[in-house]
């Protein structure tokens, strides 16, 4: 079976180094500040302000927001969502 070069090129993936975000303020800013995060989660900007004041995001948004951050070129620790190994 012969593999054409275009097919082979499609299989090759580029790996990009993700920029780390270390706190909730950086994560919220990367996701579009209060308004952008409110639209992504379907909540109000007041909810986002409360999350910022509390210092963490709700766990139920961990997977969708991590996927969004990855698409944007960022990564964030699970502690921002209150997930900590004990």
C-alpha positions as CSV (number, residue, x, y, z in Angstrom):
1,X,0.0,0.0,0.0
2,X,1.4,3.3,-1.0
3,X,0.9,6.4,1.1
4,X,0.8,9.7,-0.7
5,X,2.8,12.6,0.7
6,X,-0.2,14.8,1.3
7,X,-1.8,12.1,3.6
8,X,1.5,11.6,5.4
9,X,1.8,15.4,6.0
10,X,-1.7,15.5,7.5
11,X,-0.8,12.8,10.0
12,X,2.1,14.8,11.3
13,X,1.1,17.0,14.2
14,X,2.7,20.0,15.6
15,X,3.1,20.2,19.3
16,X,2.9,23.7,20.8
17,X,4.2,24.6,24.2
18,X,1.3,26.0,26.2
19,X,1.7,29.1,28.3
20,X,1.0,28.5,32.0
21,X,-1.5,30.6,33.8
22,X,-0.9,30.6,37.6
23,X,-3.9,32.3,39.1
24,X,-7.6,32.9,38.6
25,X,-7.1,36.5,37.4
26,X,-4.9,35.3,34.5
27,X,-7.4,32.5,33.6
28,X,-10.4,34.9,33.5
29,X,-8.4,37.5,31.5
30,X,-7.3,34.8,29.0
31,X,-11.0,33.7,28.6
32,X,-12.2,37.2,27.8
33,X,-12.5,38.9,31.2
34,X,-15.8,38.8,33.1
35,X,-18.0,39.3,30.0
36,X,-16.2,36.6,27.9
37,X,-16.2,34.0,30.7
38,X,-19.9,34.8,31.5
39,X,-20.8,34.1,27.9
40,X,-18.8,30.8,27.9
41,X,-20.4,29.5,31.0
42,X,-23.9,30.9,30.5
43,X,-23.7,32.8,33.8
44,X,-23.8,36.5,34.6
45,X,-20.8,38.8,35.0
46,X,-21.7,39.0,38.7
47,X,-21.1,35.2,39.0
48,X,-17.7,35.6,37.5
49,X,-16.9,38.5,39.8
50,X,-17.9,36.3,42.8
51,X,-15.7,33.5,41.5
52,X,-12.8,35.9,41.2
53,X,-13.3,37.1,44.8
54,X,-13.7,33.6,46.1
55,X,-10.5,32.6,44.3
56,X,-11.7,29.6,42.3
57,X,-13.9,28.6,39.4
58,X,-16.7,26.0,39.7
59,X,-15.6,22.4,39.1
60,X,-18.3,21.7,36.6
61,X,-16.6,24.1,34.2
62,X,-13.2,22.4,34.5
63,X,-13.2,20.4,31.3
64,X,-14.8,22.9,28.9
65,X,-12.7,25.8,30.1
66,X,-9.5,23.7,30.0
67,X,-10.3,22.7,26.4
68,X,-10.9,26.4,25.6
69,X,-7.6,27.4,27.2
70,X,-5.8,24.7,25.3
71,X,-7.2,26.0,22.0
72,X,-6.0,29.5,23.0
73,X,-2.5,28.2,23.8
74,X,-2.7,28.2,27.6
75,X,-2.8,25.8,30.5
76,X,-4.0,26.2,34.0
77,X,-3.6,24.1,37.2
78,X,-6.6,22.2,38.5
79,X,-6.3,24.0,41.8
80,X,-8.0,27.0,40.2
81,X,-11.1,24.9,40.1
82,X,-10.6,23.7,43.7
83,X,-9.3,20.3,42.7
84,X,-6.4,19.4,45.0
85,X,-4.7,16.1,45.8
86,X,-5.0,15.2,49.5
